[in-house]
Amino acid sequence: MNWIPIGSLSDIPRRGARCVDTPQGKIAVFRTADDQVYAIDDRCPHKGGPLSQGIVHGAAVTCPLHNWVISLETGKALGADEGAVRTIPVKREGERLLLALDALASRAA
């Protein structure tokens, strides 16, 4: 897998997110309270709300528009809601964060 650097862990506040613009759309990169990092499409499957502006709790984010809860691990809506967003592999090398370039390219196919 090919990886592209996107910044460092300290660029993202705990229980917060930052966005990465790609030719295939915005990717939201989240940091949990225990420093786990996840990347998903920055678009709620319900009405397209900006997930990066939602509230992070555990390994999930609540959409700021209609309170849908999305798993950061699977991209799936939790509870009674149905739908999903794409997850993008992200890895840490010390403080450095990298996204899987192959996964981004496959979105365009």
Order of alpha helices (4+ residues) and beta strands (2+ residues): beta-beta-beta-beta-beta-beta-beta-beta-beta-beta-alpha
